[in-house]
């Protein structure tokens, strides 16, 4: 996170270098297909809940139900990920996720789906995600083997894959919802999981030797927590990510209201807004993939968090669809820059034997606090309206980013010894001391 002694060179040739690894190439292909289906379900679920209830509070409840298990279970899942075979864990979680989407499709296509059904299946998906996310984040290292210099590129490509799907999925979902209803979105998502399951089964993964752990899960959670709390760079990055996730990211649960009541549109409008956010996010991910070094990411994290907050403030004030889409693109760009840069910094700095646990806290910070924010945003929006709720959240993100920026010199000093040990920065000489 230290400032680079000279500008790191990147470019088009560096964008796809992680794809040289066969396992990562398989994962990238299968996951790209599956993620489009996942976005279909995300948009369809949001619109289904709004269509059935017309309630901001219920949108918040469903968002809370789908994400809170991550907050609750991620620390335990992180210990398991450090103990178990990550490849097998991912195969199991993808099969379970396909079953969850299949159940949604069955209920919706039969015309018998209710809000309790949606909440129950959202909780089920949240439990799956609590284990899947730290396993997925940690498995990136396994897919690229010993070529750790390709780790930042692999993380950035993961973000570009996610946001490429985010660009396609919501637009297709808006058309499908208006044409044939939400049920077919759920069905397509269930089928799309076959692609990522096949890609995982085709991989040849070398089993790494890990110390056998038979101690208390609680003790290992505490060990991971103390490691994070005692290491300023990881602690600071996670705190900022958690604050932005809690106060800023829940704008997504209010998007149906912004589309229908503020911009006077329908499911197409919701799809356009989310697709615009995906365009910005994909742009940010491709920029990060073109970088060849982790140096300078600390200041990028601060600037992107502030830009995300400012974009939300302006979006809350917009009443024009085209302006709102442009601001959503800005928000998507800034959001993915902060998220992926934070992931890269943490994965670079963390000790290997604690990677699963630390990435479980990353999942808590990014995904786990969002349900609390969703519940808060849905509740507050019933009092002051969706636009003002988004405005308050955006302003809070800007303030959090300013605090991180002020602490950045201290964060860089703490990170420097690790970067020197990894060969990212040169060792200090007597003259420099």
C-alpha atoms as one frame of an Amber mdcrd trajectory, in Angstrom:
protein
   0.000   0.000   0.000   3.064   2.184   0.006   3.303   4.781  -2.750   5.311
   3.452  -5.683   8.823   4.810  -6.144   7.922   5.030  -9.813   4.680   4.524
 -11.699   3.890   0.840 -12.093   3.608  -0.170 -15.690   0.501  -1.932 -16.862
  -1.541  -2.108 -20.002  -3.430  -4.319 -22.368  -0.839  -7.111 -22.253  -1.272
  -7.482 -18.491  -5.076  -7.595 -18.463  -5.476 -11.334 -19.096  -2.245 -12.798
 -17.750  -3.983 -14.862 -15.029  -5.865 -16.693 -17.824  -2.600 -18.426 -18.698
  -3.339 -20.745 -15.762  -5.590 -23.608 -16.928  -7.558 -23.888 -13.699  -8.251
 -20.189 -13.543  -9.244 -20.175 -17.218 -11.787 -22.947 -16.574 -13.144 -21.119
 -13.539 -13.384 -17.823 -15.408 -15.379 -19.427 -18.244 -17.829 -21.344 -16.079
 -18.304 -18.589 -13.536 -18.910 -15.973 -16.233 -21.930 -17.941 -17.422 -23.216
 -18.684 -13.929 -22.948 -15.080 -12.759 -25.251 -13.866 -15.524 -27.862 -16.239
 -14.155 -27.203 -15.015 -10.616 -27.908 -11.433 -11.695 -31.153 -12.560 -13.308
 -32.244 -13.950  -9.960 -31.095 -10.884  -8.027 -33.085  -8.456 -10.169 -36.086
 -10.790 -10.472 -36.241 -11.292  -6.695 -36.115  -7.564  -6.068 -38.872  -6.852
  -8.579 -40.998  -9.784  -7.377 -40.925  -8.512  -3.788 -41.794  -4.985  -4.877
 -44.599  -6.240  -7.143 -46.123  -8.306  -4.346 -45.791  -5.743  -1.540 -44.937
  -2.252  -2.891 -43.009  -1.891   0.375 -39.553  -0.416   0.935 -39.485  -2.084
   4.332 -40.116  -5.523   2.831 -37.348  -4.984   0.280 -35.073  -4.313   3.221
 -36.294  -7.430   5.046 -35.617  -9.690   2.056 -32.187  -8.120   1.547 -31.465
  -8.677   5.234 -32.595 -12.312   5.078 -30.334 -13.073   2.118 -27.189 -11.507
   3.543 -27.336 -11.740   7.326 -26.255 -15.422   7.453 -22.923 -14.296   5.977
 -22.437 -11.857   8.847 -23.413 -14.520  11.384 -21.591 -17.560   9.978 -18.604
 -16.191   8.036 -16.074 -16.412  10.926 -16.904 -20.085  11.484 -16.852 -20.701
   7.729 -13.393 -19.116   7.556 -12.020 -21.672  10.029 -13.537 -24.504   7.981
 -12.088 -23.087   4.760  -8.619 -23.113   6.355  -9.171 -26.767   7.325 -11.029
 -28.241   4.341 -10.353 -28.748   0.647 -11.527 -25.478  -0.935 -12.134 -27.066
  -4.311 -14.602 -29.581  -2.890 -16.286 -26.890  -0.806 -16.975 -24.864  -3.950
 -18.451 -27.848  -5.800 -20.880 -28.460  -2.923 -21.891 -24.801  -2.579 -22.582
 -24.481  -6.308 -24.799 -27.577  -6.299 -26.752 -26.228  -3.330 -27.113 -22.810
  -4.979 -28.515 -24.461  -8.110 -31.096 -26.255  -5.966 -32.077 -22.952  -4.309
 -32.662 -21.249  -7.663 -34.561 -24.295  -8.902 -36.941 -24.073  -5.938 -37.541
 -20.377  -6.623 -38.283 -21.198 -10.258 -40.696 -24.006  -9.339 -42.704 -21.824
  -6.935 -42.777 -18.806  -9.247 -43.713 -20.742 -12.393 -46.477 -22.532 -10.495
 -47.786 -19.132  -9.389 -47.721 -20.081  -5.703 -44.687 -18.114  -4.525 -45.184
 -15.895  -1.483 -43.019 -13.519   0.531 -42.367 -16.173   3.226 -41.093 -18.469
   0.439 -38.752 -15.743  -0.815 -37.464 -14.991   2.690 -36.851 -18.659   3.516
 -34.994 -19.322   0.263 -33.032 -16.089   0.676 -31.870 -17.306   4.088 -30.889
 -20.637   2.504 -28.829 -18.820  -0.136 -27.249 -16.655   2.558 -26.071 -19.749
   4.446 -24.560 -21.117   1.229 -22.821 -17.800   0.544 -21.348 -17.683   4.054
 -19.222 -20.718   3.163 -18.880 -20.085  -0.571 -17.435 -16.574  -0.436 -14.353
 -17.133   1.765 -13.711 -20.419  -0.068 -13.975 -18.689  -3.451 -11.724 -15.787
  -2.426  -9.096 -18.110  -0.960  -9.257 -20.529  -3.898  -7.944 -17.846  -6.259
  -4.466 -18.462  -4.830  -4.818 -22.222  -5.407  -5.802 -21.701  -9.047  -2.734
 -19.631  -9.931  -0.282 -21.829  -8.007   3.047 -20.304  -7.082   2.737 -17.375
  -9.501   1.770 -14.842  -6.835   2.599 -11.929  -9.124  -0.553 -12.875 -11.044
  -2.743 -12.635  -7.929  -3.763  -8.956  -8.373  -4.665  -9.671 -11.992  -6.740
 -12.729 -11.049  -8.659 -10.726  -8.430  -9.264  -7.919 -10.919 -10.442 -10.409
 -13.554 -12.833 -11.863 -10.985 -14.269  -8.389 -10.581 -14.486  -7.850 -14.343
 -16.247 -11.217 -14.681 -18.718 -10.289 -11.948 -19.435  -6.913 -13.468 -19.551
  -8.120 -17.041 -22.385 -10.341 -15.836 -23.787  -7.362 -13.974 -23.891  -5.477
 -17.261 -25.701  -8.253 -19.134 -27.838  -9.837 -16.426 -29.993  -6.890 -15.272
 -30.761  -5.804 -18.831 -31.843  -9.315 -19.791 -33.763  -9.646 -16.521 -35.728
  -6.473 -17.211 -36.783  -7.822 -20.601 -37.604 -11.310 -19.301 -39.615 -10.016
 -16.345 -41.723  -7.830 -18.606 -42.100 -10.623 -21.183 -42.526 -13.914 -19.272
 -42.254 -13.050 -15.574 -39.750 -13.647 -12.785 -40.001 -17.456 -12.761 -38.026
 -17.957 -15.973 -35.214 -15.782 -14.612 -34.928 -18.164 -11.664 -35.026 -21.193
 -13.971 -32.246 -19.874 -16.237 -30.137 -19.163 -13.156 -30.568 -22.730 -11.900
 -29.423 -24.144 -15.255 -26.470 -21.728 -15.469 -24.887 -23.279 -12.367 -24.099
 -26.351 -14.454 -21.382 -24.326 -16.216 -19.421 -23.480 -13.079 -19.915 -26.965
 -11.599 -18.509 -28.484 -14.802 -15.538 -26.089 -14.759 -14.706 -27.051 -11.158
 -14.913 -30.779 -11.919 -12.578 -30.380 -14.917  -9.843 -28.740 -12.825  -6.651
 -30.475 -11.795  -5.928 -29.065  -8.359  -2.836 -30.062  -6.409  -3.712 -30.701
  -2.784  -1.564 -28.432  -0.636  -0.309 -29.741   2.696  -1.870 -27.834   5.552
  -1.196 -28.194   9.256  -3.762 -30.519  10.783  -6.012 -28.527  13.083  -8.139
 -30.217  15.683  -8.452 -27.388  18.182 -11.438 -25.287  19.089 -13.169 -23.408
  16.284 -13.715 -20.507  18.674  -9.994 -20.383  19.454  -9.131 -20.191  15.760
 -11.722 -17.459  15.202 -10.113 -15.484  18.005  -6.687 -16.072  16.505  -7.879
 -14.698  13.165  -9.548 -11.727  14.848  -6.419 -10.872  16.860  -4.317 -11.101
  13.716  -6.590  -8.618  11.924  -6.960  -6.304  14.916  -3.202  -6.203  15.430
  -2.242  -5.476  11.811  -3.140  -1.897  10.916  -3.333  -2.183   7.084  -5.778
  -5.108   7.015  -7.787  -3.720   9.932  -8.131  -0.280   8.338  -9.084  -1.598
   4.899 -11.720  -3.912   6.399 -13.186  -1.153   8.598 -13.611   1.210   5.651
 -15.113  -1.569   3.539 -17.542  -2.466   6.341 -18.635   1.161   6.801 -19.233
   1.695   3.087 -21.043  -1.635   2.828 -23.241  -0.787   5.817 -24.101   2.774
   4.818 -23.698   2.939   1.035 -24.243  -0.431  -0.616 -27.872  -0.840   0.590
 -28.885   1.658  -2.097 -29.436  -1.447  -4.239 -32.458  -2.574  -2.190 -34.104
   0.801  -2.827 -33.521   0.700  -6.586 -37.025  -0.606  -7.436 -38.491   2.414
  -5.622 -36.125   4.825  -7.366 -37.018   3.245 -10.722 -40.794   3.146 -10.188
 -41.643   6.116  -7.969 -38.833   8.625  -8.518 -38.046   8.017 -12.202 -41.586
   6.802 -13.036 -40.449   3.655 -14.872 -40.869  -0.105 -14.642 -38.693  -3.236
 -14.709 -36.912  -1.947 -17.825 -35.869   1.177 -15.899 -34.556  -0.937 -13.039
 -32.590  -3.056 -15.497 -31.120   0.029 -17.201 -29.993   1.547 -13.885 -28.326
  -1.653 -12.723 -26.759  -2.214 -16.134 -25.331   1.320 -16.049 -23.792   0.521
 -12.684 -22.378  -2.628 -14.270 -20.771  -0.615 -17.092 -18.948   1.546 -14.564
 -17.944  -1.444 -12.481 -16.629  -3.364 -15.497 -14.571  -0.327 -16.508 -13.055
  -0.169 -13.038 -12.294  -3.881 -12.999 -10.543  -3.717 -16.375  -8.470  -0.779
 -15.152  -7.342  -2.779 -12.123  -6.558  -5.783 -14.346  -4.268  -3.577 -16.431
  -2.177  -2.638 -13.377   0.973  -4.612 -12.760   1.524  -3.806  -9.089  -0.322
  -3.455  -5.791   1.600  -0.279  -5.019  -0.574   2.825  -4.808  -3.778   0.924
  -4.045  -4.150   2.578  -0.629  -4.841   6.006  -2.064  -7.054   4.429  -4.720
  -9.183   2.837  -1.977  -9.671   6.214  -0.289 -10.492   8.068  -3.513 -12.914
   5.410  -4.755 -14.804   5.288  -1.435 -15.201   9.063  -1.542 -16.258   8.954
  -5.203 -18.829   6.280  -4.460 -20.359   8.359  -1.680 -20.470  11.499  -3.791
 -22.071   9.584  -6.659 -24.820   8.361  -4.318 -25.504  11.880  -3.063 -25.939
  13.186  -6.615 -27.992  10.142  -7.669 -30.415  10.773  -4.807 -31.025  14.286
  -6.160 -31.493  13.278  -9.818 -34.927  13.024 -11.418 -33.709  12.380 -14.970
 -33.191   8.815 -16.191 -30.110   9.526 -18.322 -28.417  11.526 -15.560 -29.286
   8.803 -13.052 -27.780   6.151 -15.334 -24.586   8.200 -15.632 -24.363   8.562
 -11.874 -24.986   4.840 -11.443 -22.028   4.220 -13.749 -19.881   6.436 -11.504
 -21.083   4.560  -8.416 -20.379   1.193 -10.046 -16.879   2.307 -11.064 -16.002
   3.606  -7.606 -17.558   0.659  -5.788 -15.618  -1.979  -7.701 -12.370  -0.040
  -7.416 -12.676   0.028  -3.646 -13.853  -3.571  -3.328 -11.299  -5.155  -5.666
  -8.402  -2.974  -4.492  -9.236  -3.870  -0.876  -9.335  -7.565  -1.799  -5.975
  -7.313  -3.567  -4.264  -5.529  -0.675  -5.603  -8.003   1.891  -4.743 -11.115
  -0.164  -1.238  -9.754  -0.722  -0.568  -8.959   2.932  -2.240 -11.917   4.679
  -0.310 -14.938   5.955  -1.255 -18.104   4.047  -2.243 -20.100   7.117  -4.820
 -17.444   8.040  -6.118 -16.702   4.539  -9.486 -18.447   4.926 -10.235 -16.741
   8.214  -9.175 -13.308   7.040 -11.194 -13.658   3.839 -14.188 -14.683   5.937
 -13.878 -11.351   7.761 -13.583  -9.712   4.338 -16.856 -11.421   3.408 -18.362
 -10.122   6.640 -17.169  -6.598   5.918 -18.318  -6.541   2.298 -21.382  -8.795
   2.261 -22.180  -9.410   5.909 -22.786  -5.829   7.004 -24.953  -5.159   3.951
 -28.013  -6.918   5.454 -27.934  -4.634   8.455 -27.680  -1.746   6.024 -30.527
  -3.158   3.943 -32.753  -3.424   7.002 -31.752   0.064   8.111 -32.261   1.564
   4.638 -35.637  -0.110   4.171 -36.817   1.134   7.574 -35.497   4.682   7.204
 -36.903   4.941   3.670 -40.401   4.392   5.043 -39.897   7.525   7.173 -37.934
   9.932   4.976 -38.179   8.338   1.512 -35.690   6.434  -0.628 -33.879   9.480
  -2.111 -33.052  11.021   1.270 -31.980   7.649   2.657 -29.518   7.217  -0.210
 -28.266  10.789   0.279 -27.502  10.198   3.961 -25.683   6.950   3.191 -23.592
   8.602   0.479 -22.557  11.474   2.746 -21.497   8.992   5.444 -19.305   7.148
   2.898 -17.515  10.383   2.031 -16.753  11.052   5.696 -15.449   7.494   6.199
 -13.166   7.868   3.151 -11.730  11.110   4.525 -10.885   9.345   7.789  -9.083
   6.565   5.906  -7.154   9.112   3.835  -5.949  10.857   6.997  -4.659   7.541
   8.414  -3.011   6.435   5.132   0.606   7.419   5.986   0.509   5.240   9.110
  -1.100   2.384   7.161   1.653   2.539   4.529   4.416   2.396   7.154   2.863
  -0.727   8.679   2.498  -2.451   5.293   6.008  -1.688   4.054   7.861  -4.543
   5.865   5.542  -7.123   4.285   6.012  -5.630   0.826   9.793  -5.693   1.348
   9.649  -9.356   2.440   7.600 -10.241  -0.661  10.006  -8.370  -2.951   7.370
  -5.798  -3.971   9.470  -3.008  -2.484  13.262  -2.923  -2.280  14.882  -3.489
   1.109  16.059  -0.262   2.722  19.786   0.372   2.528  21.951   1.950   5.197
  21.978   5.139   3.169  18.168   5.241   2.993  17.941   4.636   6.729
